[in-house]
Amino acid sequence: MRSTRALALALVALWGGCSRQGGGNGGAESHARSQAPGLGEVMDQIGRRFELAGRAAVANRFELADFEVGELEELFEDDLPRAALPKEGPTGHIPAMAQAFLRQAPDDLKQGAAKKDRVAFGVAFQRAAALCNGCHQASAKGFIEVPSVPGTRVPVLDPIP
């Protein structure tokens, strides 16, 4: 009798934890996974921040450029690792290439901004764009081209002859 009652209570607790959204630890983890942004959403934000950083540097607004690079860095640290990868095309390389970008690009861009040096920022911007475009190529998404010149819209939408 006692074991039947304990089993019934355990089943009720298990059912309650599974049926409530966010109930129990497993429910919260499952809910968080279902709420993870797609990689495309995160990349859209990254492109916007990258474009704004470049436009700010061209306008000699290096404090804003530095801020946008910091926001870009946060996207790579916090949002990109939890983003749902696309179902089409190769994706296995994305985490490693994102980490390579994170190790190099933000610091280079921040140094150019700190020096208030448009040329140094431009060189760092060009290197960062090359990293982005390399990942896009490896992902069979080479048609998403990041410009190598600061101040240019992201992605490149110039007409193809």
Residue frames as a rotation matrix with the C-alpha (Angstrom) as fourth column:
MET 1
0.567 0.824 0.000 0.00
0.824 -0.567 0.000 0.00
0.000 0.000 -1.000 0.00
ARG 2
0.495 -0.470 -0.731 2.77
0.148 -0.783 0.604 2.39
-0.856 -0.408 -0.318 0.99
SER 3
-0.596 -0.781 0.188 4.77
0.288 0.010 0.957 1.68
-0.749 0.625 0.219 -2.20
THR 4
-0.176 0.626 0.760 1.65
0.981 0.047 0.188 2.13
0.082 0.779 -0.622 -4.36
ARG 5
0.798 0.467 -0.381 1.00
0.535 -0.840 0.089 5.51
-0.278 -0.275 -0.920 -2.76
ALA 6
0.091 -0.863 -0.497 4.64
0.028 -0.497 0.867 6.57
-0.995 -0.093 -0.021 -3.24
LEU 7
-0.650 -0.297 0.699 4.53
0.643 0.274 0.715 5.47
-0.404 0.915 0.013 -6.87
ALA 8
0.292 0.853 0.432 1.30
0.950 -0.313 -0.023 7.41
0.115 0.417 -0.902 -7.44
LEU 9
0.748 -0.069 -0.660 2.79
0.228 -0.907 0.354 10.55
-0.623 -0.415 -0.663 -5.86
ALA 10
-0.337 -0.940 -0.053 5.94
0.161 -0.113 0.981 10.21
-0.928 0.322 0.189 -7.97
LEU 11
-0.459 0.232 0.857 3.88
0.884 0.213 0.416 9.86
-0.086 0.949 -0.303 -11.15
VAL 12
0.683 0.729 -0.041 1.77
0.728 -0.685 -0.035 12.92
-0.053 -0.006 -0.999 -10.25
ALA 13
0.444 -0.604 -0.662 4.93
0.030 -0.728 0.685 14.94
-0.896 -0.324 -0.304 -9.57
LEU 14
-0.600 -0.693 0.400 6.51
0.386 0.187 0.903 13.77
-0.700 0.697 0.155 -12.81
TRP 15
-0.076 0.672 0.737 3.37
0.993 -0.016 0.117 14.51
0.090 0.741 -0.666 -14.83
GLY 16
0.810 0.401 -0.428 3.06
0.488 -0.866 0.112 17.96
-0.326 -0.300 -0.897 -13.23
GLY 17
0.071 -0.882 -0.466 6.70
0.011 -0.467 0.884 18.79
-0.997 -0.068 -0.024 -13.95
CYS 18
-0.705 -0.353 0.614 6.40
0.549 0.276 0.789 17.71
-0.448 0.894 0.000 -17.56
SER 19
0.035 0.833 0.552 3.07
0.993 -0.091 0.075 19.33
0.112 0.545 -0.831 -18.27
ARG 20
0.754 0.177 -0.632 3.91
0.347 -0.925 0.155 22.79
-0.557 -0.336 -0.759 -16.88
GLN 21
0.633 -0.580 0.512 5.90
0.426 -0.292 -0.857 24.98
0.646 0.761 0.062 -19.21
GLY 22
-0.018 -0.754 0.657 9.12
-0.424 -0.589 -0.688 25.79
0.906 -0.291 -0.309 -17.43
GLY 23
0.782 0.342 0.521 8.17
-0.610 0.249 0.752 23.51
0.128 -0.906 0.403 -14.52
GLY 24
0.784 -0.551 0.287 11.11
0.292 0.735 0.612 21.81
-0.548 -0.396 0.737 -12.92
ASN 25
-0.018 -0.909 -0.417 14.64
-0.274 -0.397 0.876 22.07
-0.962 0.130 -0.241 -14.20
GLY 26
-0.619 -0.208 0.757 14.08
0.548 0.576 0.606 19.95
-0.562 0.790 -0.243 -17.30
GLY 27
0.405 0.855 0.326 11.08
0.881 -0.268 -0.391 22.04
-0.247 0.445 -0.861 -18.30
ALA 28
0.681 -0.215 -0.700 13.09
-0.099 -0.974 0.202 25.26
-0.725 -0.068 -0.685 -18.04
GLU 29
-0.430 -0.902 0.032 15.90
-0.147 0.105 0.983 23.80
-0.891 0.418 -0.178 -20.11
SER 30
-0.394 0.375 0.839 13.46
0.844 0.509 0.169 22.53
-0.364 0.775 -0.517 -22.72
HIS 31
0.713 0.683 -0.158 11.71
0.599 -0.710 -0.371 25.90
-0.365 0.170 -0.915 -22.82
ALA 32
0.302 -0.687 -0.661 15.06
-0.292 -0.726 0.622 27.70
-0.908 0.005 -0.420 -23.19
ARG 33
-0.664 -0.559 0.497 16.02
0.252 0.458 0.852 25.44
-0.704 0.691 -0.164 -26.09
SER 34
-0.013 0.740 0.673 12.71
0.981 0.138 -0.133 26.07
-0.192 0.659 -0.728 -27.81
GLN 35
0.870 0.333 -0.365 13.26
0.317 -0.943 -0.104 29.81
-0.378 -0.025 -0.925 -27.39
ALA 36
-0.143 -0.986 -0.084 16.81
0.422 -0.138 0.896 29.79
-0.895 0.092 0.436 -28.81
PRO 37
0.430 0.269 -0.862 17.12
-0.557 -0.672 -0.488 32.19
-0.711 0.690 -0.138 -31.72
GLY 38
0.846 -0.173 0.505 17.96
0.483 0.653 -0.584 30.85
-0.228 0.737 0.636 -35.14
LEU 39
-0.148 -0.988 -0.051 21.43
0.789 -0.149 0.596 31.50
-0.597 0.048 0.801 -36.49
GLY 40
-0.253 0.108 0.961 19.94
0.829 -0.487 0.273 33.74
0.498 0.867 0.034 -39.18
GLU 41
0.803 0.587 0.106 18.38
0.420 -0.683 0.598 36.00
0.423 -0.436 -0.794 -36.54
VAL 42
0.599 -0.657 -0.458 21.67
0.428 -0.221 0.876 36.32
-0.677 -0.721 0.149 -34.69
MET 43
-0.355 -0.758 0.547 23.57
0.880 -0.074 0.469 36.91
-0.315 0.648 0.694 -37.95
ASP 44
0.282 0.537 0.795 21.13
0.714 -0.671 0.200 39.68
0.641 0.511 -0.572 -38.84
GLN 45
0.980 0.058 -0.192 21.98
0.185 -0.634 0.751 41.43
-0.078 -0.771 -0.631 -35.56
ILE 46
0.188 -0.982 -0.023 25.70
0.596 0.095 0.797 40.83
-0.780 -0.163 0.603 -36.10
GLY 47
-0.219 -0.230 0.948 25.50
0.958 -0.235 0.164 42.35
0.185 0.944 0.272 -39.58
ARG 48
0.697 0.553 0.456 23.69
0.443 -0.833 0.333 45.39
0.564 -0.030 -0.825 -38.23
ARG 49
0.853 -0.417 -0.314 26.27
0.164 -0.357 0.920 45.97
-0.496 -0.836 -0.236 -35.48
PHE 50
-0.081 -0.920 0.384 29.16
0.794 0.173 0.583 45.44
-0.602 0.352 0.716 -37.90
GLU 51
0.036 0.180 0.983 27.66
0.854 -0.516 0.064 47.92
0.518 0.838 -0.173 -40.36
LEU 52
0.915 0.369 0.161 27.04
0.231 -0.809 0.541 50.51
0.330 -0.457 -0.826 -37.62
ALA 53
0.523 -0.806 -0.278 30.60
0.417 -0.043 0.908 50.15
-0.744 -0.590 0.313 -36.30
GLY 54
-0.309 -0.655 0.690 31.97
0.923 -0.031 0.385 50.79
-0.231 0.755 0.613 -39.79
ARG 55
0.292 0.504 0.813 29.66
0.668 -0.716 0.203 53.73
0.684 0.484 -0.546 -40.43
ALA 56
0.960 0.040 -0.276 30.58
0.249 -0.564 0.788 55.24
-0.124 -0.825 -0.551 -37.05
ALA 57
0.132 -0.989 -0.073 34.31
0.627 0.026 0.779 54.95
-0.768 -0.148 0.623 -37.79
VAL 58
-0.252 -0.165 0.954 33.88
0.933 -0.305 0.194 56.60
0.258 0.938 0.231 -41.21
ALA 59
0.561 0.570 0.601 32.09
0.359 -0.821 0.444 59.47
0.746 -0.033 -0.665 -39.43
ASN 60
-0.472 -0.840 0.268 34.96
-0.023 -0.292 -0.956 59.74
0.881 -0.458 0.118 -36.87
ARG 61
0.325 0.625 0.710 32.53
-0.851 -0.135 0.508 58.67
0.413 -0.769 0.488 -34.15
PHE 62
-0.351 -0.660 -0.664 34.96
-0.362 0.750 -0.554 56.22
0.863 0.046 -0.502 -32.64
GLU 63
-0.782 0.165 0.601 33.24
-0.580 0.159 -0.799 56.00
-0.227 -0.973 -0.029 -29.27
LEU 64
0.332 0.943 -0.016 30.13
-0.831 0.284 -0.478 54.74
-0.446 0.172 0.878 -31.06
ALA 65
0.286 -0.308 -0.907 32.27
-0.671 0.612 -0.419 52.41
0.685 0.728 -0.031 -33.19
ASP 66
-0.780 -0.625 0.035 33.82
-0.427 0.490 -0.760 50.96
0.458 -0.608 -0.649 -30.03
PHE 67
-0.393 0.734 0.554 30.37
-0.725 0.123 -0.677 50.53
-0.565 -0.668 0.484 -28.46
GLU 68
0.564 0.653 -0.506 29.05
-0.824 0.407 -0.393 48.69
-0.051 0.639 0.767 -31.52
VAL 69
-0.142 -0.690 -0.709 32.10
-0.524 0.661 -0.538 46.41
0.840 0.295 -0.456 -31.54
GLY 70
-0.855 -0.117 0.505 31.38
-0.515 0.302 -0.803 45.61
-0.058 -0.946 -0.318 -27.88
GLU 71
0.115 0.974 0.196 27.81
-0.789 0.210 -0.577 44.73
-0.603 -0.088 0.793 -28.80
LEU 72
0.440 -0.070 -0.895 29.10
-0.750 0.520 -0.409 42.59
0.494 0.851 0.177 -31.67
GLU 73
-0.637 -0.758 -0.141 31.42
-0.495 0.542 -0.680 40.81
0.592 -0.363 -0.720 -29.27
GLU 74
-0.570 0.502 0.651 28.52
-0.637 0.230 -0.736 40.10
-0.519 -0.834 0.189 -26.89
LEU 75
0.504 0.767 -0.397 26.50
-0.846 0.345 -0.407 38.59
-0.175 0.541 0.823 -29.73
PHE 76
0.135 -0.549 -0.825 29.39
-0.539 0.658 -0.526 36.23
0.831 0.516 -0.207 -30.52
GLU 77
-0.839 -0.505 0.204 29.89
-0.420 0.362 -0.832 35.34
0.347 -0.783 -0.516 -26.85
ASP 78
-0.689 0.598 0.409 26.29
-0.417 0.135 -0.899 35.00
-0.592 -0.790 0.156 -25.67
ASP 79
0.248 0.948 -0.200 23.83
-0.687 0.026 -0.726 34.55
-0.683 0.317 0.658 -28.52
LEU 80
0.108 -0.244 -0.964 25.73
-0.938 0.296 -0.180 32.75
0.329 0.924 -0.197 -31.26
PRO 81
-0.860 -0.510 -0.017 26.70
-0.481 0.821 -0.308 29.69
0.171 -0.257 -0.951 -29.16
ARG 82
-0.633 0.677 0.375 23.05
0.034 0.509 -0.860 29.00
-0.773 -0.532 -0.345 -28.28
ALA 83
-0.119 0.590 -0.799 21.62
-0.893 -0.416 -0.174 29.77
-0.435 0.692 0.576 -31.73
ALA 84
0.414 0.359 0.836 19.93
0.054 0.908 -0.416 26.97
-0.909 0.217 0.357 -33.60
LEU 85
-0.657 -0.731 -0.185 22.03
-0.206 -0.062 0.977 26.05
-0.725 0.680 -0.110 -36.62
PRO 86
-0.025 0.666 -0.746 20.37
-0.979 -0.168 -0.118 25.94
-0.204 0.727 0.656 -40.04
LYS 87
0.407 0.271 0.872 19.08
-0.204 0.958 -0.203 22.60
-0.891 -0.096 0.445 -41.26
GLU 88
0.950 -0.059 0.307 20.50
0.311 0.279 -0.908 23.09
-0.032 0.958 0.283 -44.75
GLY 89
0.599 -0.785 0.157 24.11
-0.317 -0.413 -0.854 23.26
0.735 0.462 -0.497 -45.82
PRO 90
0.000 -0.711 -0.704 27.29
0.642 0.539 -0.545 22.48
0.766 -0.452 0.456 -43.92
THR 91
0.671 0.314 0.672 27.31
-0.254 -0.754 0.606 23.79
0.697 -0.577 -0.426 -40.34
GLY 92
0.759 -0.345 -0.552 29.90
0.618 0.647 0.447 21.77
0.203 -0.680 0.704 -38.39
HIS 93
-0.244 -0.947 0.210 32.59
0.852 -0.312 -0.419 24.42
0.463 0.077 0.883 -38.87
ILE 94
0.325 0.465 0.823 30.49
0.210 -0.884 0.417 27.34
0.922 0.038 -0.385 -37.59
PRO 95
0.974 0.060 -0.218 31.33
0.225 -0.166 0.960 27.14
0.022 -0.984 -0.176 -33.85
ALA 96
0.212 -0.972 -0.096 35.09
0.857 0.138 0.497 26.98
-0.470 -0.188 0.863 -34.49
MET 97
-0.333 -0.324 0.886 35.02
0.794 -0.604 0.077 29.79
0.510 0.729 0.458 -37.05
ALA 98
0.646 0.609 0.459 32.89
0.202 -0.717 0.667 31.92
0.736 -0.338 -0.587 -34.72
GLN 99
0.820 -0.411 -0.399 35.46
0.447 0.023 0.894 31.40
-0.358 -0.911 0.203 -31.97
ALA 100
-0.184 -0.908 0.376 38.28
0.973 -0.115 0.200 32.37
-0.138 0.402 0.905 -34.34
PHE 101
0.047 0.302 0.952 36.40
0.471 -0.847 0.246 35.58
0.881 0.437 -0.182 -35.18
LEU 102
0.909 0.415 0.020 35.85
0.154 -0.382 0.911 36.28
0.386 -0.826 -0.411 -31.48
ARG 103
0.489 -0.806 -0.334 39.55
0.756 0.202 0.622 35.76
-0.434 -0.557 0.708 -30.64
GLN 104
-0.464 -0.813 0.351 40.76
0.866 -0.333 0.373 38.21
-0.186 0.477 0.859 -33.28
ALA 105
-0.245 0.349 0.905 38.28
0.716 -0.564 0.411 40.67
0.654 0.748 -0.112 -34.73
PRO 106
0.775 0.630 -0.052 36.81
0.522 -0.591 0.615 42.56
0.357 -0.504 -0.786 -31.75
ASP 107
0.421 -0.687 -0.592 40.22
0.584 -0.295 0.757 43.39
-0.694 -0.664 0.277 -30.24
ASP 108
-0.555 -0.639 0.533 41.59
0.811 -0.275 0.516 44.57
-0.184 0.719 0.671 -33.60
LEU 109
0.021 0.669 0.743 38.52
0.656 -0.570 0.495 46.74
0.754 0.477 -0.451 -34.21
LYS 110
0.849 0.295 -0.438 38.62
0.528 -0.443 0.725 48.14
0.020 -0.846 -0.532 -30.66
GLN 111
-0.034 -0.942 -0.334 42.31
0.747 -0.246 0.617 49.05
-0.664 -0.229 0.712 -31.05
GLY 112
-0.585 -0.130 0.800 41.56
0.741 -0.486 0.463 51.00
0.329 0.864 0.381 -34.23
ALA 113
0.445 0.832 0.332 38.68
0.517 -0.541 0.663 52.77
0.731 -0.123 -0.671 -32.50
ALA 114
0.675 -0.232 -0.700 40.78
0.659 -0.237 0.714 53.55
-0.331 -0.943 -0.008 -29.40
LYS 115
-0.431 -0.902 -0.025 43.46
0.738 -0.368 0.566 55.14
-0.520 0.225 0.824 -31.60
LYS 116
0.436 0.687 -0.581 40.75
0.055 -0.665 -0.745 57.08
-0.898 0.293 -0.327 -33.46
ASP 117
-0.568 -0.738 -0.365 42.53
-0.473 -0.069 0.878 55.87
-0.673 0.672 -0.310 -36.57
ARG 118
0.473 0.841 -0.262 40.26
-0.685 0.164 -0.710 55.30
-0.554 0.516 0.654 -39.57
VAL 119
0.100 -0.509 -0.855 43.02
-0.859 0.390 -0.332 53.51
0.502 0.767 -0.399 -41.49
ALA 120
-0.879 -0.445 0.172 43.76
-0.463 0.708 -0.533 51.07
0.115 -0.548 -0.828 -38.64
PHE 121
-0.257 0.871 0.420 40.04
-0.436 0.283 -0.854 50.53
-0.863 -0.402 0.307 -38.10
GLY 122
0.466 0.445 -0.765 39.60
-0.865 0.049 -0.499 49.97
-0.184 0.894 0.408 -41.84
VAL 123
-0.399 -0.692 -0.602 42.32
-0.729 0.638 -0.250 47.31
0.556 0.339 -0.759 -41.91
ALA 124
-0.899 0.122 0.420 40.75
-0.260 0.622 -0.738 45.53
-0.351 -0.773 -0.528 -38.93
PHE 125
0.080 0.990 -0.113 37.32
-0.621 -0.039 -0.783 45.84
-0.780 0.133 0.611 -40.57
GLN 126
0.210 -0.085 -0.974 38.67
-0.937 0.266 -0.226 44.28
0.278 0.960 -0.024 -43.78
ARG 127
-0.803 -0.557 -0.213 40.19
-0.456 0.803 -0.383 41.34
0.385 -0.210 -0.899 -41.84
ALA 128
-0.634 0.644 0.428 36.95
-0.292 0.313 -0.904 40.83
-0.716 -0.698 -0.011 -39.90
ALA 129
0.317 0.772 -0.551 34.91
-0.828 -0.058 -0.557 40.87
-0.462 0.633 0.621 -43.13
ALA 130
-0.218 -0.480 -0.850 37.26
-0.816 0.568 -0.112 38.26
0.536 0.669 -0.515 -44.62
LEU 131
-0.967 -0.088 0.238 36.61
-0.223 0.744 -0.630 35.99
-0.122 -0.663 -0.739 -41.62
CYS 132
-0.166 0.984 0.070 32.85
-0.449 -0.012 -0.894 36.46
-0.878 -0.179 0.443 -42.03
ASN 133
0.360 0.319 -0.877 32.96
-0.927 0.020 -0.374 35.78
-0.102 0.947 0.303 -45.76
GLY 134
-0.645 -0.646 -0.408 35.14
-0.653 0.743 -0.147 32.70
0.398 0.172 -0.901 -45.25
CYS 135
-0.803 0.427 0.415 32.53
-0.093 0.599 -0.795 31.24
-0.588 -0.677 -0.441 -42.92
HIS 136
0.191 0.912 -0.364 29.73
-0.610 -0.180 -0.772 32.13
-0.769 0.370 0.521 -45.34
GLN 137
-0.028 -0.292 -0.956 31.63
-0.952 0.299 -0.064 30.38
0.305 0.908 -0.286 -48.15
ALA 138
-0.912 -0.402 -0.075 32.21
-0.352 0.866 -0.356 27.29
0.209 -0.298 -0.931 -46.00
SER 139
-0.586 0.774 0.241 28.49
-0.058 0.257 -0.965 27.28
-0.808 -0.579 -0.106 -45.14
ALA 140
-0.630 0.311 0.712 27.45
0.777 0.272 0.568 27.33
-0.016 0.911 -0.413 -48.81
LYS 141
0.565 0.771 -0.293 26.13
0.766 -0.622 -0.163 30.86
-0.309 -0.132 -0.942 -48.19
GLY 142
-0.473 -0.881 -0.014 28.78
0.783 -0.428 0.451 32.78
-0.404 0.203 0.892 -50.11
PHE 143
-0.197 0.499 0.844 26.02
0.696 -0.535 0.479 34.90
0.691 0.682 -0.242 -51.62
ILE 144
0.912 0.353 -0.210 25.78
0.392 -0.592 0.704 36.62
0.124 -0.724 -0.678 -48.21
GLU 145
0.041 -0.954 0.296 28.72
0.774 -0.157 -0.614 38.95
0.632 0.254 0.732 -48.69
VAL 146
0.666 0.024 -0.746 30.03
0.606 -0.600 0.522 41.19
-0.435 -0.800 -0.413 -45.93
PRO 147
0.855 -0.337 0.394 31.67
0.100 -0.638 -0.764 44.34
0.509 0.692 -0.512 -47.30
SER 148
0.220 -0.871 -0.439 35.34
0.961 0.270 -0.053 44.88
0.165 -0.410 0.897 -46.61
VAL 149
-0.636 -0.387 0.668 35.03
0.358 -0.915 -0.189 48.68
0.684 0.118 0.720 -46.58
PRO 150
-0.609 0.418 -0.674 33.67
0.682 -0.157 -0.714 50.44
-0.404 -0.895 -0.190 -43.47
GLY 151
-0.623 0.460 -0.633 30.56
-0.366 -0.886 -0.283 52.49
-0.691 0.055 0.721 -44.04
THR 152
-0.704 0.344 -0.622 29.08
-0.554 0.282 0.783 50.08
0.445 0.896 -0.008 -46.57
ARG 153
0.223 0.895 0.386 25.74
-0.974 0.191 0.119 48.38
0.032 -0.403 0.915 -45.95
VAL 154
-0.896 -0.411 0.172 25.72
-0.430 0.897 -0.100 44.78
-0.113 -0.163 -0.980 -44.70
PRO 155
0.083 -0.689 0.720 25.22
0.573 0.624 0.531 42.58
-0.815 0.369 0.447 -46.67
VAL 156
-0.791 -0.405 -0.459 26.54
-0.177 -0.565 0.805 43.83
-0.586 0.718 0.375 -49.99
LEU 157
0.135 0.907 0.399 23.58
0.478 0.294 -0.828 44.50
-0.868 0.303 -0.393 -52.28
ASP 158
-0.298 -0.316 -0.901 25.34
-0.609 -0.664 0.435 46.10
-0.735 0.678 0.005 -55.23
PRO 159
0.760 0.621 -0.190 23.90
-0.523 0.412 -0.746 44.90
-0.385 0.666 0.639 -58.53
ILE 160
-0.140 -0.740 0.658 25.74
0.136 0.644 0.753 42.05
-0.981 0.194 0.011 -60.20
PRO 161
-0.299 0.001 -0.954 26.45
-0.820 -0.512 0.256 42.83
-0.488 0.859 0.154 -63.88
